[in-house]
Amino acid sequence: MDLTHLAIPPWDLILRSASIYLVLMIALRVFGKRELGQMTIFDLVLVLLVANAVQPAMTGPDSSLLGGLLIIGTLFVLNWGVNWGRLHNRLMGRILESPPRVLASAGEWLPGSLAKEGIDAGEADMALREHGVSGVGDCELVEMESDGSISVIPKQAKGRIRPRRRVRLVRRP
């Protein structure tokens, strides 16, 4: 068994890897703002199944060490390029990152915003409590940030505003 002999041309592995990367990037962008800390058990199962399903599509008939290294290199270069482009190109940044969304303003929840983010009343109230706020009536602004975290600005910040821990919203399917 030759670990360096490719069963298919190198450009084929690169094209396959880039295609899978692009499709996964689009799918993650379309399906919302969520970070690793927000993953439910259903999300974890999905990630594992997707990884298992796309592996043969990326490698094709190739099982060489060189092919695996070429795929890994391709994915790292693509990821670096996307991150660089997001930071240096305003249009690409807007395409890849969703803007923050106001969830509550002037002490009132915005039902349309909550629905668009897939957040129910219980989850929203939990996020407020984690920020040390008893209810939406005590908030000037509640916002879902681009990274999926929730920021809360209380109505009356007496004295020094104490820092809040970062809240990660766990969404249920």
C-alpha positions in Angstrom: 0.0 0.0 0.0 1.5 3.3 -1.1 0.5 6.1 1.3 1.6 8.8 -1.2 -0.1 7.5 -4.3 -3.3 9.5 -5.1 -6.2 7.5 -6.6 -7.6 10.7 -8.2 -5.9 13.9 -9.4 -5.0 16.5 -6.7 -7.2 19.1 -8.2 -10.2 16.8 -7.9 -9.6 16.5 -4.1 -9.2 20.3 -3.8 -12.4 20.9 -5.8 -14.4 18.4 -3.8 -13.2 19.9 -0.5 -13.9 23.4 -1.6 -17.4 22.5 -2.7 -18.3 20.8 0.6 -16.8 23.7 2.5 -18.9 26.2 0.5 -22.1 24.3 0.9 -21.5 23.9 4.7 -20.7 27.6 5.0 -24.0 28.5 3.2 -26.0 26.1 5.3 -24.6 27.4 8.6 -25.2 31.0 7.5 -28.8 30.3 6.5 -29.7 28.3 9.6 -28.9 31.0 12.1 -26.6 32.4 14.7 -25.3 29.7 16.9 -22.0 28.9 18.6 -20.5 25.7 19.9 -21.6 26.6 23.4 -25.2 26.8 22.2 -25.4 23.4 20.6 -28.1 21.1 21.7 -27.8 17.4 21.5 -29.7 17.5 18.2 -27.2 19.9 16.8 -24.3 17.6 17.9 -26.0 14.6 16.2 -26.5 16.6 13.0 -22.8 17.7 13.0 -21.6 14.1 13.4 -23.9 12.8 10.7 -23.0 15.5 8.3 -19.3 14.8 8.9 -19.8 11.1 8.3 -21.9 11.8 5.2 -19.5 14.3 3.5 -16.3 12.3 4.1 -16.7 10.0 1.1 -17.8 12.9 -1.1 -14.6 14.7 -0.2 -12.2 11.8 -0.6 -13.9 9.9 -3.4 -11.9 6.7 -4.1 -8.8 8.1 -2.5 -7.7 6.9 0.9 -4.0 7.9 0.8 -2.2 9.8 3.4 -1.2 12.4 0.8 -4.9 12.9 -0.2 -5.9 13.4 3.4 -3.2 16.0 3.9 -4.2 17.7 0.7 -7.8 17.9 1.9 -6.8 19.2 5.3 -4.6 21.8 3.8 -7.3 22.9 1.4 -9.8 23.3 4.2 -7.4 25.4 6.4 -6.5 27.6 3.4 -10.2 28.2 2.6 -11.0 28.9 6.2 -8.1 31.4 6.5 -9.2 33.0 3.2 -12.8 33.4 4.3 -11.8 34.8 7.7 -9.4 37.3 6.0 -12.0 38.3 3.5 -14.6 38.8 6.2 -12.3 41.1 8.1 -11.0 43.1 5.0 -14.1 43.2 2.8 -17.2 44.9 4.0 -19.5 43.1 1.6 -18.1 39.7 2.4 -18.5 40.5 6.1 -22.2 41.4 5.6 -22.8 38.2 3.7 -21.0 35.9 6.2 -22.2 37.5 9.4 -25.8 38.4 10.2 -26.4 41.8 11.9 -27.4 42.1 15.5 -31.2 42.0 16.0 -33.1 43.9 18.6 -35.2 41.5 20.7 -36.7 44.0 23.1 -36.8 47.8 23.2 -38.1 50.2 25.9 -39.2 47.3 28.2 -41.2 45.4 25.5 -40.4 42.3 23.6 -40.6 42.4 19.9 -42.5 39.2 19.0 -41.4 39.3 15.3 -37.7 39.5 16.2 -38.1 36.7 18.8 -39.8 34.5 16.2 -37.1 35.2 13.5 -34.4 34.1 15.9 -36.4 31.1 17.1 -36.5 32.2 20.7 -39.5 31.5 22.9 -40.6 33.6 26.0 -39.0 31.2 28.5 -35.6 31.3 26.8 -35.8 35.1 26.5 -36.6 35.5 30.2 -33.8 33.1 31.2 -31.3 35.2 29.3 -32.5 38.3 31.2 -32.2 36.5 34.6 -28.6 35.4 33.6 -27.9 39.1 33.2 -29.3 39.9 36.6 -32.5 41.5 35.3 -35.8 40.4 36.6 -37.9 41.0 33.5 -38.2 42.8 30.2 -39.8 45.8 31.8 -36.5 46.5 33.5 -34.6 46.6 30.1 -33.9 49.5 27.8 -32.6 47.2 25.1 -32.1 43.4 24.6 -30.2 42.4 21.5 -29.1 39.2 19.8 -25.5 39.8 18.7 -24.0 38.5 15.5 -22.2 35.7 17.4 -25.5 34.5 19.0 -24.9 36.0 22.4 -27.6 38.2 24.0 -26.7 41.6 25.3 -29.0 43.3 27.9 -29.0 47.0 28.7 -31.0 47.7 31.9 -33.3 50.8 32.1 -31.6 52.2 35.2 -28.0 51.6 35.7 -27.4 53.1 39.1 -23.8 53.9 39.8 -21.3 51.6 38.1 -22.6 49.1 35.6 -21.4 45.7 36.7 -20.1 43.4 33.9 -22.4 40.6 33.0 -21.3 37.2 32.0 -21.7 36.4 28.4 -25.0 34.5 27.8 -25.3 31.8 25.2 -28.8 30.9 24.1 -29.6 27.3 23.7 -32.3 26.8 21.0 -34.4 23.8 20.9 -35.5 22.5 17.5 
